[in-house]
Structures are given as structure tokens and as C-alpha cells.
């Protein structure tokens, strides 16, 4: 059902079984898939593609041009997957030509009230942004990551799969997979044990990741020596190899 007060520009494409509430604006170059619920007073601009089964709550701004001062209204894109929940007053911006011209969000994510996804961010799937969590431009967030309330991530940082960014964390370097942070500037405090258990990791693999964390953060080893020591468990436990690969690829440097 489309409310009669909603404004839908002629260039927008709306799928089947889509509900659009009163006073919502859908701009040109917006493609909305099937079975979406878009509440009242939402603004969606394009070029943007939104998959199926998403629920966007009132006063969210999706697909707006970014806040980068270099942005000159180029037709950059936003692509959102399926079954995401975008709560009140969340803001999600399109990319810039200084990167790939794309902001991309996976599926099954929850963006709580007042969260912000800046230009050129790449967000995985099954991610939770708690209230007021924000990521700056060019940030990459892996799958199953949780950003707790009022946390913030500096531009160009990367957050590995299954990491937990604690409340009020100010992240200015990369966060390896499975690592929990806290503080400003954020520092590592533990691994995300509870998250690993919920997602079906075996007790043995959880213990292997704990050993890897202690090797990386508690043994006063150089980064090169720590990665070499972690490799002993990597063959038997893929999660450890995931940590090694992430750290080895880090360009900004990891929290340590």
C-alpha cells in the first residue's frame, strides 16, 4: 500500500507488496525490491538499490549525497541487500568518486536509532549498529560485527568478522576478527566469546582463538613473531587463520 501523501518520483521503481507510509519521499534512480515496509517521513534518494524484505522506520535518510566536502553531486550509488531493519533517524549516504563510488550494505542487519553509515562504507551481513553508532567514510565492517551504543569508527578503518566494538569506543585502527574493544582511543580487552558460542563455533575453536588473542596481545611479541606463533593453530582452526590473514593485510595497523 502506498499512502496518497507519499511522493514518488517518476524514475523510481517500486517492487511488489511494498508499503510506503505518509509523507515519505522516494527520489529518481531509486529501485526498491519486493516486500519492503517504508514508514512515514522517510527520505530515499538515488541512485540507490534496496533489496527485498527491508523495514525502514520514520525519519530515516537513505541514499542521500554524502557529507564529504569534495563531493560535487556525482551520481554515486548505494546498494542495500535484504531483510535489513533501519530504525528512526538513521542516515546512510552514497559513495564518492574518490573511492569506488559505492556504499554497500549486506543483509539481515539492524541499524538502530540515529546510527550513521558514511560514504563508501562497506558493511557485511548480520551486523548490529546500536543506538548512535557511526562509521566514517571508507570504513569496512565484516559479518556478524556488533557496534555498541555511541561507538565510532575513524575513516578507512576495517572491523573484522565477529568483532565487538564496545560502547563509547573510538576506533582509530583496524580491529581483528573476534576481538572486543573498549575506550577512547579503543583498545583490545578480550575476544567475543559469547558471540562465537551463539554462532556455533566449537569450544575447541573458541579456545584456539583465545590462545591466538593472548599471543597477539599478551606476550609482548613483535607482530611478525606473534603471527608466526599463531600459525601453529591455524591449520586445525580456520578462525585463527582468519585472524592471521586480517592482520597481515591491515594497512592502517591493528589496535594493539
N, C-alpha and C positions, 0 to 999 in steps of 0.2 A: 504494500500500500504506500502510495506517495501522497503526502499531505498537500492540499492545494496551495498552501502558502510557501512550500519549498520552491526554490529557484534552481532549475536545472538547465544549464546552457545547452544550445543545440548540438555542440560537438561531443557531449558526454554520452557514454554508452553504459546502459544500466542492464544488468542481467535479470534473470527470473527470480520471483519470490523475494524481492528486495523491499524492505520497509525504510522509508525516509520520512523523518519527523518534521514538524512545523519549523519554518524559518531557517531551514538548512539550505546551504548553497553548494551546488556541485558545478564546478567550472568546466570549461572546454578541455579536451585532451585528458579527460578522466575516464578510465574504464573500471567499472565496478562489477564483480562477478556475481554469481547466484547466492541467494540465501543470506545476504548481509542485512544487518539491522543498523541503521544510522539514526540516532536520536535527534532531538531538536537542536537548533542553533549550532550545528556542526558546519565547518567550512572545509571543503576538499577541493584543492586546486591541482592542476596538472602542468606538464604531463605526469600522470600517476596511474598505476595499475594496482588494483586491490583485488585479491583473490576471493574465495568463497567462504561463507560462514563466519565472517568477522562481525564484531559488535563494537560500534564506535559511539561513545557517550557524548552527552551535551557539552558544547563549548570546546570540543577538541578542534585543533587546527592541523590538518593533514595535507602534505604536499605543497605547502607554501614555499616561496622563494626564501633562500637562506639568509642568515644574518652576517655572512662574511662580507666585508666592505669591498672586496674585489668582485663580488657577484654583480653582473650587469644585465640581469634578466634573461640570461641564456636559457634555452629550453631544455634544461636538465631534468632528470627523472627521479621518481620514487616508485619502488616496486615493493608491494607487501603481499605476503603469502596468505595462508588460510587459517581460519579459526583463532585469530588474534582478538584480544579484548583491549580496547584503547579507552581508558577512563577519562573522567572530566578534566578538561583544560590541558590535556596532553598536547604537545607540539612536536610535529615530525616534519623535517624540512627536506627538500630535494637537494641533489648534489651540486657540484661546481665543476667547471671545465678544468680547474686545476688538478682534479683527480680524474675519475672515470665518468664524471657527470651523472653519478648514480648514488642514491641512498637505497639500501636494500634491507628488508626485514623478512625473516623466515616465517614459520608457522607456529601456532599454539603458544604464543607469547602473551604475557599480561603486562600492560603498561598502566600503572596506577595513576592517580590524580596528579597533575602538574609535572609529570615526567617530560623529559626533553631528549629527542634524538636529533642531533645536529647533522649538517650537510656531510655527505659522503660516508656516513657511518654504515657499517656492515654488521647487522645483528642476526645471530643464528636463530635457532628454534628452541622452544621450551624454556625461554628466558623470562625472568620476572624483574621488572623495574618497580621497586616500591615507591611510595609517595615521594615526589620531589627529586628522585634520582635523575641524573643528567649525564649524557656523554657529549663531548665536544666533537668538532669536526674530524673526520678521517679515523675515528675510533673503530676498532673491530672487536666484537663481542662474540664469543663462541657459544656453543649449545649448552643448555642446562645451567647457565650462569644466573646468579641472583645478585642484584644490586640493591642493597638495603636502603632505607629511607635517608634522604638528604646526602647521599653519596654523589661524588662527581669524578669524572674521568677526563684527564687532560687530553688535548688533541694528539692524534697519531698513536696513542697507546693501544695495546692489544690485551684482551682479557681471555685467558684460556678456558676451554670447556670445563664445566663443573666447578668453576671458581665461585667463591662467595665474597663479595665486596661488602664489608661491614658498614653499619650505619655511620654517617658522617665521615667516611673515608674520603680522602683527597688523593686520588691515584695519579701519580706523575711518571710512572714507569710501567712496563708490562707486568701482568700478573700471570704466573704459570698456571696450567690446569690444576684443579683440585685445591688450590691454595686459598685460605681465608685471610682477609686483611682487616685492619682497623687503624684509625688515626689519621691525622693530617700533619705532614705527609703520611700516606698509608704505609704500613709495614706488615710483613707476614706474621701471623700468630699461630697458625695450625693448618691442617688440611680439613677439607669439608667432609668429615667422616659421615655425618648424618645424611648429607646429600648422596654420598656414594652408596650407603646402605639402602636408601629409598629407591635408587635406580638400579639395584640388583647386582652391584659388584660383590664378589665373593669376599668372605673375611680374609682370605689369603691375599687377595689383591689390595684390599684396604691396608693391610699390614705392610705390603710391599711399597705402597705409596707413602705410608708413614716413614718407612726407612729412607726412601728417596728424599722426603722433605728434611729429615734430620741430616742427611748427607749434604744437602744443598744449603741448609741454613744453620746448622748447629755444630758443625765440625771444623769450622774455620779453614775450610779448604778453598783453594782458588776455584774459579768457576770451571776451568778445564779439568782439574783433578776431581771435582765433585761429579761432573758428567761422566767421567771415566769410571768412577766408583758406582754410580747409579746403573751403569750398563750391565753390571753383574745380574741384576734382577730383570732387565728389560726383555730378555728372550722369553722368559716364562710369564711375564706380566705386561700385557700391552699398554696398560695405563702408565707404567713407568716410562716406556718408550715414547708415549705421547708427551710426557713432561720433558724428556730429553730433546725431542725434536723441536718443541716450542722454544725452549731456552736457546738452543743452537741457532734458531732462525731470528731471534729477537734483535731488532735493530736499535731500539731505544734503550735496551738494557732492562733487566728484571728488577722488581722490588727485592732488596736483599739487605 
